[in-house]
Amino acid sequence: GRALRKAFIPADGCVLLSSDYSQIELRILAHLANDPGLVDAFERGTDIHTVTASKVFGVAEEDVDSHQRRFAKVINYGLAYGMEAYGLAQRMDIPNDQARDILEAFFAGFPRVREFMDQTVIEARRLGYTSTIMGRRRRIPELASDNFRIRQMGERMAQNAPVQGSAADVFKVATVRLAHALKEEGLLSRIVLTVHDELVLEVPLSEKDACEALTRSVMEGAAHLLVPLVVDIGFGPNWAEAK
């Protein structure tokens, strides 16, 4: 991973800029579910994993320890991918009953998330597809299968497709807009790589400040959600050190 990234270097007189969205799937989930707890956490700029751990383990945010936060991080990202109790139990090496209790505590703390997930499955069964925030559809024929396991898989697809698909929408919009904006501003900086929710640009040293400001503005303004979009930007002499 990191050793390979070190092999990616810019032209002479340039640096690499790495810009990626901070917790975009969870921000999309907060927007789609319109859950007050999630929305408030992102609006306050609080660490979302600490907030989740506080609700799941019933402790004050300032008393959350690293072990509890690690649990919460697995829960947060797992739910964005349709993880269930069995998956949490496997990931954290805990009994299924304990994993179930932890997920129940999460949904008790963020009730709109469960409502959103349940309603998404109901709508997907009725329509045969899910939609992203920008209207792209994913058809899910698995929901109509006679096989129980395949139907379960379809339900997980229905729950995570709007989140993952919407995050992809936002990233694609940001990429296209940034490419145009760089030209409009007359900058020599250029996009050289896209990876998941990360953009890598080759930036002349003289354009560092201008390119950073433009990249942040375009990426954070790519969609208007109930919570702010946030990007993390770094520079380096190679891709590894830019992240």
Secondary structure as UniProt FT lines:
FT   HELIX           2..5
FT   TURN            6..7
FT   TURN            12..13
FT   STRAND          14..21
FT   HELIX           24..33
FT   HELIX           36..44
FT   HELIX           48..57
FT   HELIX           61..63
FT   HELIX           66..80
FT   TURN            81..82
FT   HELIX           85..92
FT   HELIX           96..109
FT   HELIX           111..127
FT   STRAND          129..131
FT   TURN            133..134
FT   STRAND          137..139
FT   HELIX           141..144
FT   HELIX           148..184
FT   TURN            185..186
FT   STRAND          190..195
FT   TURN            196..197
FT   STRAND          198..204
FT   HELIX           205..207
FT   HELIX           208..220
FT   STRAND          231..236
FT   HELIX           239..242
//
